Amino acid sequence: MTLQEMINASLLAGGHDEVAGFIRQETQRQNSAIELIASENFPSDAVKAAAASDFVAKYTEGYPQQRESGNRGRYYGGCENADALEEYCCRKWKQVFSTDYHVNVQPHSGSSANLAAFLSVLKPGDTVLSMSLENGGHLTHGSPVNFSGRLFDFHFYGVDDTGRISYEALDELLYSCKPKLVLAGASAYSREIDFRRIGELIDRYAAAGGERPWFMVDMAHIAGLVAAGVHQSPFGVADIITTTTHKTLRGTRGGLIFCKPELARKVDSAVFPGSQGGPLQHIIAAKAVTADEDCTEQYRDYIRRVVANTKAMCDEFIRMGYDVVTGGTDNHLFLVDFSRTHPDLTGKAVQNMLDEEGITLNKNCVPNEKRSPVEASGVRIGCAAMTTKGYDEEDFRAVARRIDSLIRGYCASL
Ligand code: DSN
């Protein structure tokens, strides 16, 4: 019996026919769709099994007894197994990134990780410099409709006319905004981010008399590439590093925070009791399994295939005459910009049209976007999920050609 069949049988035995039906339909959708959302992936049955374990029942506010930050001790009895699990999980994540940074595995999500990271070193109203959402940043990096933009004074750098991060603009903003924290990381950026260069700009600013800002990296999208050594690592450069565990790391939905050892106490306190109560120990179990998997050569090989597949699909779009932002990709995603080649086509229309054909992706703003984010002039395409399903470079080229044919048909029908 497969894991999904066991889940289905348990739900039916409990009389939860409707919920079982929703889950069966989602399984069928995931099995039949071509999944190109760059932030999604398919975790293993082992990850999903751990997430469904008896740890789901355990309250464990606090931290394991052996905690290097000094924030130790739980507020409930019966935590000896949770302690052992959480200590194991922390050790394994340090191994994934070959780092001696402190790690907190309790954040429920990327948003929770970022909130705690901000609270660990910032006060409300402090100035932060980050990449704008319109240019490929994250919602929790200062959007005015998000807690981040409401709590802190965000200023933004972005991309230049070629679609690449403008490190020059970032440098100028350091001097004009005098931020307390510089944040790097993106959700829709296809090129390697030069963390060392940002660190050097901060060093030069501090040497010129500026108060040294904290350097934080949200590596949620590219964490798997960092783990596999195919993207520049922020470890050793950034003070605080956050990530989700469900994108290229291919685990359960969740968050992690890494920090330099001297920030360990502040970060732990900002997670609990600062911004969260009881951790999700069943999800920590699933994160531990994810870390087990991500330490392997098999996983590193998977990531290398993700990068090769993404390049192959991206090159096929370029060969067919599409504009790809920055003219290519270094990672697991790329952006197709329709504004010159198909001026009447919106990202939203392409997303909806492809949805009906069983191809799942998301609309995305492009540099110098003229439309609202709800319409957008481009789409974001990621290859991590379908590489997990076994697609190779030729499969991805074939999907690119199918998308092109569907777009041609759609445009002809307008
Ligand atoms: N919402 C996630 C994404 O799709 O990239 C993280 O920002």
Boltz pocket constraint, residues with backbone or C-beta under 6 A from the ligand:
constraints:
  - pocket:
      binder: B
      contacts: [[A, 38], [A, 39], [A, 137], [A, 138], [A, 139], [A, 187], [A, 188]]
      max_distance: 6.0
